Amino acid sequence: MTDTSLAIRKKMSAMYAQLSDEQKLLKCSSLFSSAKTVAESVIKEKHPNICGVDLRIAVFRWLYRSAMSESSLDEIARHLRDTEHSTILHTQ
């Protein structure tokens, strides 16, 4: 869904096309960082005590919930938990 007119979308595409690769990367990084900050804020508002791997998983799910299947999200969450557990064991 978009509320941006076709004329504006074309103008924006033309503007982005003129950016250098470095500028494009910086813009994308900035947008992702902003989205991650919003996700963390929304999640922490609902779950004030969430932290660590649980927060990382919740943010990942929030960001990718419309792009990935639930089973894929679950698999990645298991991997993150296993990695976290393995890291803790190796640092003790």
C-alpha positions in Angstrom: 0.0 0.0 0.0 1.3 3.5 -0.8 -0.2 6.9 -0.5 2.5 8.5 -2.7 1.4 9.5 -6.2 3.1 8.0 -9.2 4.6 11.3 -10.3 6.3 11.7 -6.9 7.5 8.1 -6.9 9.1 8.6 -10.3 10.7 11.8 -9.1 12.1 10.1 -6.0 13.4 7.2 -8.2 15.2 9.7 -10.4 16.7 11.4 -7.4 17.9 8.1 -5.9 19.4 7.1 -9.3 21.6 10.1 -9.2 23.1 9.2 -5.8 26.5 7.6 -5.6 26.7 4.0 -4.4 28.1 5.3 -1.1 25.2 7.7 -0.7 22.7 5.0 -1.4 24.3 2.7 1.2 24.2 5.5 3.8 20.6 6.3 3.1 19.6 2.6 3.4 21.6 2.2 6.6 20.0 5.3 8.0 16.5 4.0 7.1 17.2 0.6 8.6 18.6 2.1 11.8 15.5 4.3 12.1 13.2 1.3 11.6 15.1 -0.7 14.2 14.8 2.1 16.7 11.1 2.4 16.1 10.7 -1.4 16.5 12.7 -1.4 19.7 10.5 1.4 21.1 7.2 -0.3 20.2 8.4 -3.6 21.7 9.8 -2.1 24.9 6.6 -0.1 25.4 4.6 -3.4 25.4 7.3 -5.4 27.2 9.4 -3.0 29.4 11.6 -5.7 30.8 12.6 -7.3 27.5 16.4 -7.4 26.8 19.2 -9.3 25.2 18.4 -12.1 22.8 14.7 -11.8 23.5 14.8 -8.2 22.3 16.9 -9.0 19.3 14.4 -11.8 18.3 11.4 -9.5 18.9 12.9 -6.7 16.8 13.8 -9.2 14.0 10.2 -10.6 14.0 8.8 -7.0 13.9 10.9 -6.0 11.0 10.5 -9.1 8.9 7.0 -10.4 9.9 5.5 -9.5 6.5 8.5 -10.7 4.4 9.0 -14.2 6.0 6.9 -17.1 7.0 6.3 -17.9 10.6 8.3 -21.1 10.3 11.3 -19.2 8.9 11.0 -16.6 11.7 10.9 -19.5 14.3 13.9 -21.1 12.7 16.0 -17.9 12.9 14.8 -17.3 16.5 16.0 -20.8 17.4 19.4 -20.1 15.8 19.7 -16.8 17.7 18.9 -18.5 21.0 21.3 -21.3 20.3 24.1 -18.9 19.3 23.4 -16.8 22.4 23.6 -20.0 24.6 26.8 -21.2 22.9 28.4 -17.8 23.3 27.6 -17.7 27.0 29.1 -21.2 27.5 32.3 -20.3 25.7 32.9 -17.1 27.7 32.5 -18.8 31.1 
